Every structure is written in structure tokens, then in C-alpha cells.
Amino acid sequence: MASNDENPRRERSRNKVLIALKNEPKRFKDLEKETKLSPAGLTQILKILKEESKIEPTLIDGKSGYKLTKKGIVSLDDIINLANDVNTIRSRNGKHFRDYSHLWGSIITSRLPWGIESDLTLDKNLNESNLFSNEDVCDIEEFVFKKISDNLKKKGLNEEQTGNIVLGFSIDYMKLIKSIKEDSLSYYNHMTEEESNILEKIDNRPDRVTDEEWMRFDKLRKVTYEKIKKISKNKK
């Protein structure tokens, strides 16, 4: 008879593989290294996920690998959440800071209510990068307080309601650096309607995107980046 913890253990292994494939396809040896599953265990999990249509074979530089299917992406969305991200970082000996801005502690010691307490969890190698200062997080807390306060005042304060809110930001450092280099936010805010329409088609019906549309999109993207450069230059 199978042990009682067989299913939970298998579920954790399945989740490890799905999370490992979150950003890009991977080969067997890379999945083995990242998930720390044995070759036999990984083979079994891959077989299960293929049968569930959550992953599919693909080629990576001419060699066999695996990638998520649409069903796998939906399943990944169900298992990835703030608590999982925090636990993953902490399992890698990451650092966790409670009341990082110290604003909560300072206000309540002044015998005033506050209601917002910030946490910061980051990988050990990022601890000395000073991505957020205490003052930065304090500014974010004050911004959140003002936004919620303004929204509630518009609707009227309901003093009988109770509950908690968790507002989380999961930041992938490497992707963030790439985004900063490519000026993603500025590009997104200055994208033309034609670009948006082509992108929507690429996302929803990639098989129907013509070579002419791809060429047109590349041309539009270059024009938008040139526009961003001019705007940035004029601000200096």
C-alpha cells in the first residue's frame, strides 16, 4: 500500500517542474538540477505532466526539452502565489525583513493607529544591492495609505467591515534589469494602436500572423523607440 504522503510529495514535485518551466523551456538535465529530483523521479513527473497536457516536448538549440502548454500555464497560475514566492526565496537562505520601513513601529509607538506593515524578502545575493532603502519602502507605504484613504473617502468609510489585505510584488531581478535596459514601461505607454492590434493577434492567433505583419511590427517598434529617445532627450 502507498504511503499517506505519496500524493502530497508527488504534488510538490509536479509544482517544482511547472515552476522551473515558468520563464522558458528547459532540457532534462536543467530540470534535474533546478528541481533536485532524481532522474527516475523527474522522468515519472514529466510523464504525468505530459499525460495531463500541461507540458509538451520542444527543441532547445536542436536538443530535446520541455515547455509549458496553455493548460500548464493556467495550472502554474494556480500554484504560484505570494506565499510560495516568499517560501522559495527563504528556502534558498534568502533574507526576510518584517516592518522593513519601520514606519509601522514608529507610528504605533506614538500611540497612533497605522494599519500597514511592510515585509521585504529577497535572495541572499541581492541583500547588499540596496534595491530598496527603508525610506523608499516608507514612501510606498505612504502612497498606498493615501490611495486607499482617497478611494474610501469617495465611497464613504465603513467602520463595520473587517479583514486583511496583502498587496504583493514579485520581482524577477534579471527580467527587471532587461526591462530597464529596454525601457519597457515607456515603450508600453507610447505604443501605437496599430502595434497593440498586431500584438493582440500575435498573442491570440499567432498562426495567422503574416510575414508582412511581423515586418510591419518590427518597423513600428523601431519608430516607437525613436520617439521615446526624443522625449527622453527633451527632458534632459
N, C-alpha and C positions, 0 to 999 in steps of 0.2 A: 504494500500500500504506500502511496506517495505521502511524503511528509506534509504537515499542515501549512508549512511556509513555502511550498514549492511555487504556488501561483504568485504570491507577492514577490518572490525572488525573480521569477520569470518576468513579471510586470516591470520591475526595476531595470532588468536587463534590456527589455524592449525599449523602455524610455531612454536608456543610455544611448542606444543605437540611433533612435529618432533624433535626439538632441545633437548627437555627433554629426548628423547629416543636415542639421538646421541651415547652415550657411552655404554649403557646397557639397557636391558628390565626393565620395571618398572610396579608396580602394580597401580591400580586406585588411591588409597589414596596418593601414592607418586607423581603421575602425578598431582593430585589435589593440593597438597602442593607446588610443584615446579612451576606450570603454574599459580596458583592463580585463576583458573577458577572455577565457581560454579559447583556443581555436575551435574546439568542439562545441563549446557553449555559444560562441559567436555564429558558427555555422547553423546551429539549431535556431537561433533567434532570427537570423536572416531568412531562413526557410519559412518561419512562421509569418514574418512581416511580408514576404513575397506572396504567401497564400492569402493574406489579408488585403493584398493590393495596396500596401502602404509604402512599399519601396519597389524599385524596378532596376534591372541591370542597365548599365551605361558604360561608355568608354571614356577613360581619362588618359589623355596622351597616348591613345592607341591600346591601353591596357584596361582590363575589366574592372568595374567598380559598381557602386550603388548610389542611387539618388532617390529622394522622396517623390512620391506621386502626389496628385492633388489631395487624395484621401489621406496620405501620410502627413501632409501639411496641416490639414484640418485636425488630425489626431495630435500633432505636435502642439497646436494652439491650445488643446485641452490640457496638456501636461505641463506646459511652460507657464509659470506664473511667478510673481514676485518672490514668494517664499522659496520656490525651487531655485531661482537665481541666487538668492542670498545663501541658501544652504550649499549650493555648488561652490561658490566663492569661499565660504568658510571651510569646506572640506579640503580646499587647496591651501589651507593655512592663511587665508585672507584675513584682513583686519575689519573689525566691526566697531563702530563708534555710536554710542547712544547719546542723544541730546548733543549732537555734533556742534551746533551753533552756540550752545549754552544759553540761548535766549529763553527757552522754557524754564531752565533752572533759575535764571536771573529774575524773571518776572514773578514766578511763584514765591521766591524768597522775599519779594517786595510786597507779599500778601495781596497779589492780584491774580485773577484767573487768566489763562492764556489759551490752552486747548490744542496747541500744535507742538509736537515733539519730533525733531528730525533724527533720522538714522542715516549713517553712511557706511556702506560695506564695499570694500574694494580689494582686488587681488594684492598680495603681498608686494609684488614688484612695482605696483603703482602707488604704494603708500607714501613714497618720498617725492612723488611728482608734483604735489601741491596743485592738483586739478581743481579742488575747491578749498578755499580758506574758510575759517569759521565765519568770517564776515560775509562771504559770498552766500553761504547757506542761510545766514541770518537775513540777508536781503531777499532770498527766495521765500523764506517763511513769512516775512512781512508782505511780500507780493501776494502770496496765497491768502493770507489773512484779509488783505484789502479786497481782493477779488470776491471771496466768499461773503465778506461783510456787505459789499455793494450789491451783490446778487440777492442776498437775503433781505436787505432793506427794501429792495424793489418789490419783493413779494410779500413782505411782512414777516417779522420774526415769529417763529412758532416755538414757544418755550416748553411745550409739552412733548416734543419729539426727542427721542434718544437714539444713540447709535454711534458708530465709529466710521471713519473714512481712512483708507490707505491710498495715497497718491504716489505711485512709484515710477521711477525712470530707470530702465535697464540700459546701461551704456556699454556698447562694444567699442573698446578703445581704438582698435585698428581700423574699424569701419568709420569711426568718428574722425580720425586723422585723415582718412581718404576723403571723407565728406568735406572737411575743412579745405583740403587742397583743391578739390573740385568745385568748391563754393556752391554746394548743393542747395542750400536754403535760398540764396539769391537767385540761382537758376530757376528753382521751383516757383518763386514769386514773380519772375519775369517771363515765364513760359507763355508762348502764344497759344491761342485757341487751336490752331492747326496742329501744333506739336501735341497738345493734350489729346486731340482726336486720334492722331496716329498712335500715340502711346496706349490709348484705350483699346484700339484694335489689336496692337501687339500683345496686350495682356489677355484679351478675351478671345481673339481669333487669330493667333499667330500664324496658322496655316494659310490664312487668306491675305497676309501682308505681302504685297508685290515688291519686286526689286526696286521699282521706281519709288515706292513709298519709303523704303529703307534709305534710299539715296536722298530723297527729299527731307527726311527726318534728320539725317546727318548734316545736311546743309542748314536747316533751320536751327539745329543745336549750335552750330558754329556762330551763326548770326546772333543768337541769344547771348552766348558767352562774350561776343564782341561788345554787345550792348551793356553787359554787366561791367566789363572793363572800363568802358567810357564813364559810366555812372560812378564807379569807384574812384576814377581819376579826378572827376569833377568835385568829389567830396574832399579831396586832399588839399 
